[in-house]
Amino acid sequence: MNLQPRQFPDAPPRRYSSLPLIVYVHGATKGELARGKAAAEAMFAEAGCTAYEAALAYWKLEGIEFGGAEELTEKEDRIAALWLKAADRAAEVICKGWRRPADSAEFGLGVSVKELRRVYDKHIQDRGFPLPER
């Protein structure tokens, strides 16, 4: 699960473009989170974009799916799904060897780890998913 477009009516404010990517998975250590973040950032770098650009493309795609009229540019189309793929890859790296790994990591830009944890845990609870387990 990731921070969704409804949290920003148009797009995340530009001030987030220089903020670091925050990664969270329930029960992960700081070292595991750092490895997951590095894996996600490597995917963004390989695609020639930043986490911020991938987030914007994803949110723009979500906006189109919910009735927005603006079309994606060629680059946005290429990187729109990367935000979710990177979250899945981060979870895979973070939860390596866990008994019940997370399906996806929670990503945030311009939010605190505490807020990201709240959103992630609420999402898991609301949907009745089991928490990741070592």
N, C-alpha and C positions, 0 to 999 in steps of 0.2 A: 504494500500500500504506500502511496506517496501523497504528499500534500496536493490537494486537488484544485482545479481552476476556480471552484466556487469561493475559495479563500481570497482570491484576487479577481474582482469583477472583470478587469481587462487583461492584465498580465502582471507578473511580479514586478514591483518597482525596480527601476534600473539600478538603484543603489545596491541591489542584491548581486549584481554582476561581479563584484569583487569580493564577495563574502565566500568563505570556504564551504564546501559541501559538508554537511553534517549527516552522519550515518548512524542508524540505531537498529538493533535487534535485541529483543528481550533476552536478558541473561548473558549477553556477550561481555567479554572483558574489554578493557581499553585496547589491548594489543590486537584482539580479534577484530574489533571495530576499525582499527587503523589499517589492518590488512585488507578488510573489505573495502574501505574507502580507497586505498591504493589501487585495488583491482578495478573499481568503478572509474576512477580518474584515468587509468590506463586506457580503458575503453573509449572515454571521451577524447583523449589525446589521439588515439589511433584513428578516430573518426574526424579529426581536425576541428573539434569544437570544445567548448567549455561546458561544465555542468549547467551553467546558467543558460547557455544557448540551447542545450538539449531540453531543459525544463520549459523554456519558452516555446519551442517547437511542439513539445508534447501538449502543453496547455492550449496552444493554438489549435492543434488537431482535436483536442477534446471540445473546444469551443465550436468547431465546425460540426462535429458529431451531434452537438446539442443545439444546432440551428444557426450557428454563425455563418456568415456569408464569405468571409475572407479566405482566399485560397492559400495553400502552403507554397512557399518558394521551393525550388528544386532542393536546396540544402536543407530546408526545414522538413521536407518530405523524407529525406534520407536519414535525418537524425531524430525524428519525432519519437520513434519507438525505442530509441537508445536509452532514454530516461528509465523506462521500465526494464529493459534488458540489463542495464547496469545495476539496477536494484536487485534483480534476480542473481546476477553474478556475484555481487557483494555478499548476499546471503549465503550463497554456495561456499564462498571462501571463509566467511565468518563461522559458519556452522559445520565445517568439515569435521567429520567424526562424531557429530552429535547423534544421540538416539532419535530425536525428533527435530530435524532442522527446520528453520523458517523457510517459507516459500519465497519470500522477498524481504529485502531490507527496507526500512523507512528512510527516505531522503528528505532533507530540508535545506533551504537556503535562507539565511536571515532569520532563523528561529533558534531558540535555545534547545539544548539536548533535553531539558525537562519538558518543554512543549512537544517536542518530537516523540518522546516517550509516552506522553499523555495521549497523543493522537494515535500512535501505533497500538498501544494497549487497548484503547477504546474500540478501535477498528476490529481487533481480534475478538474482544468480548462481544461486540454488537453482532458479529457474524457467527459466534459460537465456535470459532476455530480454536484448536488447542494451542497453548503457548509452546514455543520451541523449548526443547529440553535437551540437556547434556546427556 
